[in-house]
Amino acid sequence: MDKLMGIFVILHILGWAMLLGAAIATMKTPKVTPGMFHGALTALVGGLLALTVWEMGDFARDPNHIKIGIKLLITIIITVLVALGKRKESVSKGYLGGIAGLVVANIAIAVLW
């Protein structure tokens, strides 16, 4: 179970890296790329699968459900923003900055809480 959870956590982290990297890379000509959408979905699904394995497994400590709930809420907001931005030809730099800021906030919650 440890290896399976590790794989899902890696997918989760790679999804955030894809999304944050694409958001920063497209700041010059702001638009939401398909890679950002795929990154958001990868982070969302990877996180949910990692949590499922964690709940099913016999790990030393239980997950902090409040922390997971806050991270899930931020992830859903990010995914909705990316999905809405993908429909537009271009978005503002603030829109991409907001997405990038939420991604960084989500990472900070994971690491610092």
N, CA, C and O atoms as a Tinker XYZ file with bonds, in Angstrom:
   452  protein
     1  N      0.818000   -1.201000    0.000000    73     2
     2  CA     0.000000    0.000000    0.000000    64     1     3
     3  C      0.861000    1.265000    0.000000    63     2     4     5
     4  O      0.472000    2.291000   -0.558000    81     3
     5  N      2.045000    1.179000    0.638000    73     3     6
     6  CA     2.928000    2.349000    0.684000    64     5     7
     7  C      3.364000    2.766000   -0.708000    63     6     8     9
     8  O      3.374000    3.955000   -1.029000    81     7
     9  N      3.723000    1.798000   -1.534000    73     7    10
    10  CA     4.190000    2.117000   -2.889000    64     9    11
    11  C      3.055000    2.684000   -3.739000    63    10    12    13
    12  O      3.267000    3.610000   -4.520000    81    11
    13  N      1.862000    2.135000   -3.589000    73    11    14
    14  CA     0.711000    2.619000   -4.348000    64    13    15
    15  C      0.389000    4.058000   -3.960000    63    14    16    17
    16  O      0.132000    4.903000   -4.817000    81    15
    17  N      0.407000    4.323000   -2.658000    73    15    18
    18  CA     0.151000    5.695000   -2.214000    64    17    19
    19  C      1.251000    6.627000   -2.719000    63    18    20    21
    20  O      0.968000    7.754000   -3.125000    81    19
    21  N      2.494000    6.169000   -2.698000    73    19    22
    22  CA     3.602000    6.975000   -3.208000    64    21    23
    23  C      3.426000    7.326000   -4.672000    63    22    24    25
    24  O      3.708000    8.452000   -5.082000    81    23
    25  N      2.962000    6.373000   -5.460000    73    23    26
    26  CA     2.720000    6.619000   -6.885000    64    25    27
    27  C      1.652000    7.695000   -7.071000    63    26    28    29
    28  O      1.804000    8.591000   -7.901000    81    27
    29  N      0.575000    7.602000   -6.297000    73    27    30
    30  CA    -0.495000    8.599000   -6.417000    64    29    31
    31  C     -0.056000    9.974000   -5.932000    63    30    32    33
    32  O     -0.471000   10.984000   -6.501000    81    31
    33  N      0.765000   10.034000   -4.904000    73    31    34
    34  CA     1.293000   11.314000   -4.429000    64    33    35
    35  C      2.199000   11.926000   -5.499000    63    34    36    37
    36  O      2.161000   13.135000   -5.728000    81    35
    37  N      3.005000   11.101000   -6.146000    73    35    38
    38  CA     3.863000   11.598000   -7.231000    64    37    39
    39  C      3.008000   12.166000   -8.361000    63    38    40    41
    40  O      3.319000   13.236000   -8.886000    81    39
    41  N      1.936000   11.469000   -8.745000    73    39    42
    42  CA     1.029000   11.992000   -9.770000    64    41    43
    43  C      0.417000   13.323000   -9.341000    63    42    44    45
    44  O      0.292000   14.251000  -10.140000    81    43
    45  N      0.042000   13.399000   -8.072000    73    43    46
    46  CA    -0.537000   14.624000   -7.521000    64    45    47
    47  C      0.452000   15.786000   -7.637000    63    46    48    49
    48  O      0.086000   16.874000   -8.081000    81    47
    49  N      1.690000   15.556000   -7.243000    73    47    50
    50  CA     2.721000   16.595000   -7.296000    64    49    51
    51  C      3.034000   16.977000   -8.748000    63    50    52    53
    52  O      3.196000   18.158000   -9.056000    81    51
    53  N      3.118000   15.992000   -9.631000    73    51    54
    54  CA     3.378000   16.294000  -11.046000    64    53    55
    55  C      2.252000   17.116000  -11.661000    63    54    56    57
    56  O      2.505000   17.988000  -12.492000    81    55
    57  N      1.021000   16.849000  -11.264000    73    55    58
    58  CA    -0.109000   17.644000  -11.746000    64    57    59
    59  C      0.017000   19.103000  -11.350000    63    58    60    61
    60  O     -0.215000   19.995000  -12.166000    81    59
    61  N      0.389000   19.352000  -10.080000    73    59    62
    62  CA     0.581000   20.738000   -9.649000    64    61    63
    63  C      1.746000   21.380000  -10.378000    63    62    64    65
    64  O      1.679000   22.555000  -10.741000    81    63
    65  N      2.816000   20.623000  -10.597000    73    63    66
    66  CA     3.974000   21.164000  -11.307000    64    65    67
    67  C      3.602000   21.541000  -12.739000    63    66    68    69
    68  O      4.015000   22.587000  -13.238000    81    67
    69  N      2.819000   20.684000  -13.395000    73    67    70
    70  CA     2.372000   20.992000  -14.759000    64    69    71
    71  C      1.555000   22.280000  -14.784000    63    70    72    73
    72  O      1.762000   23.140000  -15.640000    81    71
    73  N      0.640000   22.401000  -13.852000    73    71    74
    74  CA    -0.249000   23.560000  -13.822000    64    73    75
    75  C      0.507000   24.835000  -13.493000    63    74    76    77
    76  O      0.329000   25.851000  -14.166000    81    75
    77  N      1.345000   24.798000  -12.473000    73    75    78
    78  CA     2.090000   25.993000  -12.078000    64    77    79
    79  C      3.086000   26.405000  -13.163000    63    78    80    81
    80  O      3.211000   27.589000  -13.477000    81    79
    81  N      3.785000   25.442000  -13.727000    73    79    82
    82  CA     4.736000   25.738000  -14.789000    64    81    83
    83  C      4.071000   26.347000  -16.004000    63    82    84    85
    84  O      4.580000   27.314000  -16.573000    81    83
    85  N      2.945000   25.796000  -16.407000    73    83    86
    86  CA     2.233000   26.336000  -17.568000    64    85    87
    87  C      1.679000   27.726000  -17.280000    63    86    88    89
    88  O      1.695000   28.586000  -18.161000    81    87
    89  N      1.189000   27.963000  -16.066000    73    87    90
    90  CA     0.653000   29.281000  -15.718000    64    89    91
    91  C      1.755000   30.336000  -15.769000    63    90    92    93
    92  O      1.543000   31.437000  -16.277000    81    91
    93  N      2.920000   30.001000  -15.248000    73    91    94
    94  CA     4.030000   30.955000  -15.263000    64    93    95
    95  C      4.564000   31.143000  -16.688000    63    94    96    97
    96  O      4.911000   32.257000  -17.079000    81    95
    97  N      4.628000   30.060000  -17.455000    73    95    98
    98  CA     5.179000   30.127000  -18.811000    64    97    99
    99  C      4.315000   30.947000  -19.756000    63    98   100   101
   100  O      4.836000   31.546000  -20.697000    81    99
   101  N      3.019000   30.989000  -19.530000    73    99   102
   102  CA     2.125000   31.708000  -20.443000    64   101   103
   103  C      1.773000   33.104000  -19.955000    63   102   104   105
   104  O      0.857000   33.724000  -20.496000    81   103
   105  N      2.467000   33.613000  -18.954000    73   103   106
   106  CA     2.163000   34.958000  -18.436000    64   105   107
   107  C      2.394000   36.053000  -19.484000    63   106   108   109
   108  O      1.707000   37.075000  -19.469000    81   107
   109  N      3.348000   35.848000  -20.385000    73   107   110
   110  CA     3.646000   36.867000  -21.391000    64   109   111
   111  C      2.467000   37.031000  -22.353000    63   110   112   113
   112  O      2.072000   38.155000  -22.663000    81   111
   113  N      1.917000   35.941000  -22.816000    73   111   114
   114  CA     0.695000   35.960000  -23.631000    64   113   115
   115  C     -0.340000   35.132000  -22.880000    63   114   116   117
   116  O     -0.497000   33.942000  -23.155000    81   115
   117  N     -1.041000   35.742000  -21.939000    73   115   118
   118  CA    -1.878000   34.990000  -21.007000    64   117   119
   119  C     -3.021000   34.236000  -21.684000    63   118   120   121
   120  O     -3.885000   34.821000  -22.339000    81   119
   121  N     -2.991000   32.941000  -21.504000    73   119   122
   122  CA    -4.082000   32.075000  -21.934000    64   121   123
   123  C     -3.997000   30.778000  -21.141000    63   122   124   125
   124  O     -2.939000   30.417000  -20.625000    81   123
   125  N     -5.108000   30.095000  -21.054000    73   123   126
   126  CA    -5.157000   28.808000  -20.363000    64   125   127
   127  C     -4.964000   27.722000  -21.412000    63   126   128   129
   128  O     -5.733000   27.617000  -22.367000    81   127
   129  N     -3.938000   26.929000  -21.222000    73   127   130
   130  CA    -3.597000   25.888000  -22.191000    64   129   131
   131  C     -4.237000   24.559000  -21.794000    63   130   132   133
   132  O     -4.611000   24.375000  -20.635000    81   131
   133  N     -4.363000   23.637000  -22.741000    73   131   134
   134  CA    -4.881000   22.309000  -22.399000    64   133   135
   135  C     -4.008000   21.608000  -21.350000    63   134   136   137
   136  O     -4.521000   20.835000  -20.540000    81   135
   137  N     -2.699000   21.870000  -21.359000    73   135   138
   138  CA    -1.815000   21.267000  -20.364000    64   137   139
   139  C     -2.154000   21.699000  -18.951000    63   138   140   141
   140  O     -1.991000   20.926000  -18.007000    81   139
   141  N     -2.625000   22.929000  -18.799000    73   139   142
   142  CA    -3.040000   23.399000  -17.476000    64   141   143
   143  C     -4.259000   22.622000  -17.002000    63   142   144   145
   144  O     -4.355000   22.249000  -15.833000    81   143
   145  N     -5.180000   22.383000  -17.912000    73   143   146
   146  CA    -6.384000   21.614000  -17.563000    64   145   147
   147  C     -6.008000   20.181000  -17.190000    63   146   148   149
   148  O     -6.523000   19.628000  -16.218000    81   147
   149  N     -5.115000   19.592000  -17.964000    73   147   150
   150  CA    -4.675000   18.226000  -17.652000    64   149   151
   151  C     -3.929000   18.175000  -16.325000    63   150   152   153
   152  O     -4.074000   17.214000  -15.568000    81   151
   153  N     -3.134000   19.200000  -16.037000    73   151   154
   154  CA    -2.426000   19.266000  -14.769000    64   153   155
   155  C     -3.383000   19.370000  -13.590000    63   154   156   157
   156  O     -3.197000   18.709000  -12.568000    81   155
   157  N     -4.414000   20.206000  -13.739000    73   155   158
   158  CA    -5.403000   20.352000  -12.661000    64   157   159
   159  C     -6.133000   19.036000  -12.412000    63   158   160   161
   160  O     -6.338000   18.646000  -11.262000    81   159
   161  N     -6.524000   18.355000  -13.481000    73   159   162
   162  CA    -7.220000   17.079000  -13.309000    64   161   163
   163  C     -6.299000   16.003000  -12.742000    63   162   164   165
   164  O     -6.729000   15.178000  -11.936000    81   163
   165  N     -5.033000   16.010000  -13.161000    73   163   166
   166  CA    -4.074000   15.045000  -12.628000    64   165   167
   167  C     -3.874000   15.262000  -11.131000    63   166   168   169
   168  O     -3.834000   14.303000  -10.360000    81   167
   169  N     -3.748000   16.526000  -10.721000    73   167   170
   170  CA    -3.580000   16.834000   -9.297000    64   169   171
   171  C     -4.820000   16.427000   -8.511000    63   170   172   173
   172  O     -4.707000   15.848000   -7.430000    81   171
   173  N     -5.998000   16.722000   -9.044000    73   171   174
   174  CA    -7.249000   16.382000   -8.363000    64   173   175
   175  C     -7.410000   14.880000   -8.213000    63   174   176   177
   176  O     -7.657000   14.391000   -7.110000    81   175
   177  N     -7.276000   14.152000   -9.295000    73   175   178
   178  CA    -7.467000   12.698000   -9.255000    64   177   179
   179  C     -6.351000   12.017000   -8.451000    63   178   180   181
   180  O     -6.618000   11.100000   -7.674000    81   179
   181  N     -5.115000   12.459000   -8.636000    73   179   182
   182  CA    -4.007000   11.880000   -7.877000    64   181   183
   183  C     -4.182000   12.079000   -6.382000    63   182   184   185
   184  O     -3.923000   11.166000   -5.599000    81   183
   185  N     -4.619000   13.263000   -5.981000    73   183   186
   186  CA    -4.851000   13.532000   -4.567000    64   185   187
   187  C     -5.982000   12.689000   -3.995000    63   186   188   189
   188  O     -5.871000   12.157000   -2.891000    81   187
   189  N     -7.065000   12.570000   -4.747000    73   187   190
   190  CA    -8.190000   11.756000   -4.272000    64   189   191
   191  C     -7.812000   10.275000   -4.169000    63   190   192   193
   192  O     -8.211000    9.595000   -3.224000    81   191
   193  N     -7.044000    9.780000   -5.138000    73   191   194
   194  CA    -6.606000    8.383000   -5.079000    64   193   195
   195  C     -5.633000    8.147000   -3.925000    63   194   196   197
   196  O     -5.699000    7.114000   -3.258000    81   195
   197  N     -4.733000    9.098000   -3.691000    73   195   198
   198  CA    -3.797000    8.975000   -2.564000    64   197   199
   199  C     -4.560000    8.965000   -1.247000    63   198   200   201
   200  O     -4.243000    8.183000   -0.350000    81   199
   201  N     -5.562000    9.827000   -1.126000    73   199   202
   202  CA    -6.370000    9.855000    0.092000    64   201   203
   203  C     -7.140000    8.548000    0.271000    63   202   204   205
   204  O     -7.264000    8.049000    1.389000    81   203
   205  N     -7.649000    8.001000   -0.810000    73   203   206
   206  CA    -8.377000    6.729000   -0.738000    64   205   207
   207  C     -7.470000    5.611000   -0.243000    63   206   208   209
   208  O     -7.865000    4.828000    0.620000    81   207
   209  N     -6.268000    5.532000   -0.778000    73   207   210
   210  CA    -5.320000    4.509000   -0.332000    64   209   211
   211  C     -4.949000    4.740000    1.129000    63   210   212   213
   212  O     -4.824000    3.788000    1.899000    81   211
   213  N     -4.772000    6.006000    1.511000    73   211   214
   214  CA    -4.433000    6.330000    2.896000    64   213   215
   215  C     -5.541000    5.887000    3.842000    63   214   216   217
   216  O     -5.264000    5.337000    4.907000    81   215
   217  N     -6.792000    6.120000    3.461000    73   215   218
   218  CA    -7.928000    5.718000    4.299000    64   217   219
   219  C     -8.039000    4.193000    4.389000    63   218   220   221
   220  O     -8.398000    3.658000    5.438000    81   219
   221  N     -7.737000    3.508000    3.312000    73   219   222
   222  CA    -7.858000    2.048000    3.295000    64   221   223
   223  C     -6.683000    1.355000    3.972000    63   222   224   225
   224  O     -6.830000    0.247000    4.487000    81   223
   225  N     -5.528000    1.991000    3.978000    73   223   226
   226  CA    -4.315000    1.367000    4.488000    64   225   227
   227  C     -4.201000    1.444000    5.999000    63   226   228   229
   228  O     -5.002000    2.082000    6.681000    81   227
   229  N     -3.179000    0.771000    6.492000    73   227   230
   230  CA    -2.904000    0.751000    7.921000    64   229   231
   231  C     -1.660000    1.606000    8.176000    63   230   232   233
   232  O     -0.576000    1.079000    8.425000    81   231
   233  N     -1.829000    2.928000    8.111000    73   231   234
   234  CA    -0.717000    3.850000    8.269000    64   233   235
   235  C     -0.632000    4.315000    9.721000    63   234   236   237
   236  O     -1.588000    4.177000   10.483000    81   235
   237  N      0.517000    4.864000   10.093000    73   235   238
   238  CA     0.782000    5.234000   11.486000    64   237   239
   239  C     -0.166000    6.325000   11.985000    63   238   240   241
   240  O     -0.531000    6.340000   13.161000    81   239
   241  N     -0.560000    7.222000   11.110000    73   239   242
   242  CA    -1.458000    8.292000   11.551000    64   241   243
   243  C     -2.612000    8.455000   10.568000    63   242   244   245
   244  O     -2.498000    8.119000    9.389000    81   243
   245  N     -3.712000    8.974000   11.073000    73   243   246
   246  CA    -4.889000    9.204000   10.256000    64   245   247
   247  C     -4.759000   10.535000    9.531000    63   246   248   249
   248  O     -4.058000   11.430000   10.005000    81   247
   249  N     -5.426000   10.680000    8.383000    73   247   250
   250  CA    -5.360000   11.959000    7.669000    64   249   251
   251  C     -6.106000   13.053000    8.433000    63   250   252   253
   252  O     -7.079000   12.781000    9.137000    81   251
   253  N     -5.642000   14.276000    8.285000    73   251   254
   254  CA    -6.307000   15.439000    8.868000    64   253   255
   255  C     -7.421000   15.850000    7.898000    63   254   256   257
   256  O     -7.153000   16.449000    6.856000    81   255
   257  N     -8.649000   15.531000    8.241000    73   255   258
   258  CA    -9.759000   15.736000    7.309000    64   257   259
   259  C    -10.069000   17.213000    7.074000    63   258   260   261
   260  O    -10.545000   17.577000    5.998000    81   259
   261  N     -9.812000   18.051000    8.046000    73   259   262
   262  CA   -10.020000   19.487000    7.836000    64   261   263
   263  C     -9.036000   20.007000    6.789000    63   262   264   265
   264  O     -9.418000   20.737000    5.875000    81   263
   265  N     -7.784000   19.629000    6.931000    73   263   266
   266  CA    -6.753000   20.026000    5.969000    64   265   267
   267  C     -7.084000   19.498000    4.578000    63   266   268   269
   268  O     -6.988000   20.228000    3.592000    81   267
   269  N     -7.470000   18.238000    4.504000    73   267   270
   270  CA    -7.811000   17.638000    3.215000    64   269   271
   271  C     -9.014000   18.343000    2.597000    63   270   272   273
   272  O     -9.052000   18.562000    1.386000    81   271
   273  N     -9.996000   18.699000    3.423000    73   271   274
   274  CA   -11.182000   19.403000    2.921000    64   273   275
   275  C    -10.843000   20.771000    2.353000    63   274   276   277
   276  O    -11.351000   21.152000    1.299000    81   275
   277  N     -9.987000   21.508000    3.046000    73   275   278
   278  CA    -9.574000   22.827000    2.561000    64   277   279
   279  C     -8.794000   22.690000    1.261000    63   278   280   281
   280  O     -9.023000   23.442000    0.313000    81   279
   281  N     -7.864000   21.721000    1.215000    73   279   282
   282  CA    -7.098000   21.492000   -0.007000    64   281   283
   283  C     -8.004000   21.072000   -1.163000    63   282   284   285
   284  O     -7.795000   21.493000   -2.301000    81   283
   285  N     -9.007000   20.245000   -0.877000    73   283   286
   286  CA    -9.948000   19.816000   -1.914000    64   285   287
   287  C    -10.754000   21.000000   -2.434000    63   286   288   289
   288  O    -10.963000   21.127000   -3.641000    81   287
   289  N    -11.210000   21.868000   -1.529000    73   287   290
   290  CA   -11.967000   23.051000   -1.941000    64   289   291
   291  C    -11.125000   23.944000   -2.847000    63   290   292   293
   292  O    -11.604000   24.402000   -3.885000    81   291
   293  N     -9.878000   24.194000   -2.465000    73   291   294
   294  CA    -8.991000   25.017000   -3.294000    64   293   295
   295  C     -8.749000   24.333000   -4.640000    63   294   296   297
   296  O     -8.722000   24.998000   -5.675000    81   295
   297  N     -8.573000   23.021000   -4.632000    73   295   298
   298  CA    -8.343000   22.286000   -5.875000    64   297   299
   299  C     -9.544000   22.379000   -6.808000    63   298   300   301
   300  O     -9.382000   22.543000   -8.017000    81   299
   301  N    -10.738000   22.274000   -6.253000    73   299   302
   302  CA   -11.947000   22.391000   -7.080000    64   301   303
   303  C    -12.058000   23.798000   -7.658000    63   302   304   305
   304  O    -12.414000   23.958000   -8.825000    81   303
   305  N    -11.756000   24.821000   -6.856000    73   303   306
   306  CA   -11.782000   26.200000   -7.358000    64   305   307
   307  C    -10.782000   26.373000   -8.489000    63   306   308   309
   308  O    -11.101000   26.975000   -9.515000    81   307
   309  N     -9.576000   25.850000   -8.311000    73   307   310
   310  CA    -8.552000   25.944000   -9.357000    64   309   311
   311  C     -9.031000   25.255000  -10.635000    63   310   312   313
   312  O     -8.906000   25.806000  -11.728000    81   311
   313  N     -9.573000   24.058000  -10.491000    73   311   314
   314  CA   -10.028000   23.296000  -11.658000    64   313   315
   315  C    -11.146000   24.028000  -12.391000    63   314   316   317
   316  O    -11.166000   24.046000  -13.622000    81   315
   317  N    -12.074000   24.631000  -11.657000    73   315   318
   318  CA   -13.156000   25.385000  -12.280000    64   317   319
   319  C    -12.599000   26.620000  -12.994000    63   318   320   321
   320  O    -13.009000   26.923000  -14.114000    81   319
   321  N    -11.667000   27.334000  -12.352000    73   319   322
   322  CA   -11.060000   28.507000  -12.998000    64   321   323
   323  C    -10.340000   28.115000  -14.283000    63   322   324   325
   324  O    -10.443000   28.812000  -15.292000    81   323
   325  N     -9.616000   27.011000  -14.249000    73   323   326
   326  CA    -8.906000   26.556000  -15.444000    64   325   327
   327  C     -9.899000   26.149000  -16.531000    63   326   328   329
   328  O     -9.704000   26.474000  -17.702000    81   327
   329  N    -10.961000   25.440000  -16.149000    73   327   330
   330  CA   -11.969000   25.009000  -17.130000    64   329   331
   331  C    -12.658000   26.220000  -17.764000    63   330   332   333
   332  O    -12.888000   26.244000  -18.974000    81   331
   333  N    -12.985000   27.221000  -16.949000    73   331   334
   334  CA   -13.628000   28.423000  -17.499000    64   333   335
   335  C    -12.658000   29.218000  -18.367000    63   334   336   337
   336  O    -13.047000   29.739000  -19.412000    81   335
   337  N    -11.407000   29.317000  -17.945000    73   335   338
   338  CA   -10.410000   30.046000  -18.720000    64   337   339
   339  C    -10.062000   29.367000  -20.028000    63   338   340   341
   340  O     -9.669000   30.021000  -20.994000    81   339
   341  N    -10.208000   28.048000  -20.055000    73   339   342
   342  CA    -9.892000   27.292000  -21.272000    64   341   343
   343  C    -10.867000   27.620000  -22.398000    63   342   344   345
   344  O    -10.527000   27.503000  -23.575000    81   343
   345  N    -12.059000   28.025000  -22.038000    73   343   346
   346  CA   -13.067000   28.357000  -23.047000    64   345   347
   347  C    -12.794000   29.696000  -23.736000    63   346   348   349
   348  O    -13.291000   29.947000  -24.834000    81   347
   349  N    -12.005000   30.550000  -23.088000    73   347   350
   350  CA   -11.737000   31.881000  -23.633000    64   349   351
   351  C    -10.485000   31.859000  -24.504000    63   350   352   353
   352  O     -9.602000   31.018000  -24.331000    81   351
   353  N    -10.430000   32.793000  -25.433000    73   351   354
   354  CA    -9.256000   32.918000  -26.306000    64   353   355
   355  C     -8.031000   33.357000  -25.505000    63   354   356   357
   356  O     -6.932000   32.835000  -25.692000    81   355
   357  N     -8.237000   34.315000  -24.619000    73   355   358
   358  CA    -7.150000   34.759000  -23.748000    64   357   359
   359  C     -7.740000   35.187000  -22.412000    63   358   360   361
   360  O     -8.935000   35.465000  -22.307000    81   359
   361  N     -6.893000   35.235000  -21.400000    73   359   362
   362  CA    -7.307000   35.674000  -20.070000    64   361   363
   363  C     -6.328000   36.761000  -19.619000    63   362   364   365
   364  O     -5.319000   37.007000  -20.279000    81   363
   365  N     -6.628000   37.396000  -18.515000    73   363   366
   366  CA    -5.733000   38.437000  -18.011000    64   365   367
   367  C     -4.569000   37.818000  -17.241000    63   366   368   369
   368  O     -4.619000   36.658000  -16.830000    81   367
   369  N     -3.534000   38.611000  -17.059000    73   367   370
   370  CA    -2.395000   38.146000  -16.270000    64   369   371
   371  C     -2.815000   37.903000  -14.825000    63   370   372   373
   372  O     -2.294000   37.006000  -14.162000    81   371
   373  N     -3.754000   38.704000  -14.344000    73   371   374
   374  CA    -4.265000   38.518000  -12.988000    64   373   375
   375  C     -4.994000   37.196000  -12.821000    63   374   376   377
   376  O     -4.931000   36.569000  -11.763000    81   375
   377  N     -5.684000   36.781000  -13.872000    73   375   378
   378  CA    -6.391000   35.496000  -13.844000    64   377   379
   379  C     -5.382000   34.356000  -13.686000    63   378   380   381
   380  O     -5.559000   33.473000  -12.846000    81   379
   381  N     -4.326000   34.383000  -14.499000    73   379   382
   382  CA    -3.275000   33.363000  -14.376000    64   381   383
   383  C     -2.540000   33.489000  -13.054000    63   382   384   385
   384  O     -2.177000   32.483000  -12.444000    81   383
   385  N     -2.319000   34.723000  -12.608000    73   383   386
   386  CA    -1.677000   34.935000  -11.321000    64   385   387
   387  C     -2.510000   34.396000  -10.170000    63   386   388   389
   388  O     -1.974000   33.863000   -9.197000    81   387
   389  N     -3.825000   34.539000  -10.289000    73   387   390
   390  CA    -4.718000   33.992000   -9.274000    64   389   391
   391  C     -4.656000   32.475000   -9.220000    63   390   392   393
   392  O     -4.634000   31.878000   -8.144000    81   391
   393  N     -4.629000   31.858000  -10.399000    73   391   394
   394  CA    -4.508000   30.400000  -10.461000    64   393   395
   395  C     -3.174000   29.964000   -9.858000    63   394   396   397
   396  O     -3.127000   29.040000   -9.047000    81   395
   397  N     -2.098000   30.629000  -10.255000    73   395   398
   398  CA    -0.772000   30.281000   -9.729000    64   397   399
   399  C     -0.706000   30.507000   -8.216000    63   398   400   401
   400  O     -0.113000   29.707000   -7.493000    81   399
   401  N     -1.310000   31.586000   -7.744000    73   399   402
   402  CA    -1.332000   31.860000   -6.312000    64   401   403
   403  C     -2.087000   30.808000   -5.529000    63   402   404   405
   404  O     -1.660000   30.410000   -4.445000    81   403
   405  N     -3.210000   30.353000   -6.068000    73   403   406
   406  CA    -3.974000   29.290000   -5.405000    64   405   407
   407  C     -3.199000   27.974000   -5.386000    63   406   408   409
   408  O     -3.263000   27.225000   -4.412000    81   407
   409  N     -2.470000   27.699000   -6.464000    73   407   410
   410  CA    -1.642000   26.484000   -6.494000    64   409   411
   411  C     -0.565000   26.561000   -5.417000    63   410   412   413
   412  O     -0.339000   25.596000   -4.688000    81   411
   413  N      0.094000   27.705000   -5.320000    73   411   414
   414  CA     1.135000   27.875000   -4.303000    64   413   415
   415  C      0.530000   27.789000   -2.902000    63   414   416   417
   416  O      1.132000   27.200000   -2.005000    81   415
   417  N     -0.644000   28.367000   -2.709000    73   415   418
   418  CA    -1.319000   28.277000   -1.413000    64   417   419
   419  C     -1.633000   26.831000   -1.060000    63   418   420   421
   420  O     -1.465000   26.416000    0.086000    81   419
   421  N     -2.088000   26.066000   -2.043000    73   419   422
   422  CA    -2.411000   24.663000   -1.811000    64   421   423
   423  C     -1.157000   23.863000   -1.447000    63   422   424   425
   424  O     -1.200000   22.997000   -0.573000    81   423
   425  N     -0.057000   24.153000   -2.111000    73   423   426
   426  CA     1.207000   23.493000   -1.793000    64   425   427
   427  C      1.673000   23.892000   -0.397000    63   426   428   429
   428  O      2.143000   23.049000    0.367000    81   427
   429  N      1.545000   25.167000   -0.065000    73   427   430
   430  CA     1.958000   25.647000    1.256000    64   429   431
   431  C      1.131000   24.993000    2.365000    63   430   432   433
   432  O      1.673000   24.643000    3.413000    81   431
   433  N     -0.153000   24.828000    2.146000    73   431   434
   434  CA    -0.981000   24.136000    3.135000    64   433   435
   435  C     -0.509000   22.709000    3.325000    63   434   436   437
   436  O     -0.438000   22.215000    4.450000    81   435
   437  N     -0.187000   22.049000    2.232000    73   435   438
   438  CA     0.277000   20.650000    2.321000    64   437   439
   439  C      1.569000   20.548000    3.103000    63   438   440   441
   440  O      1.735000   19.624000    3.899000    81   439
   441  N      2.483000   21.471000    2.894000    73   439   442
   442  CA     3.816000   21.374000    3.486000    64   441   443
   443  C      3.833000   21.931000    4.913000    63   442   444   445
   444  O      4.430000   21.323000    5.801000    81   443
   445  N      3.197000   23.059000    5.139000    73   443   446
   446  CA     3.347000   23.775000    6.403000    64   445   447
   447  C      2.328000   23.385000    7.478000    63   446   448   449
   448  O      2.573000   23.626000    8.660000    81   447
   449  N      1.204000   22.796000    7.103000    73   447   450
   450  CA     0.192000   22.461000    8.092000    64   449   451
   451  C      0.452000   21.110000    8.666000    63   450   452
   452  O     -0.301000   20.648000    9.523000    81   451
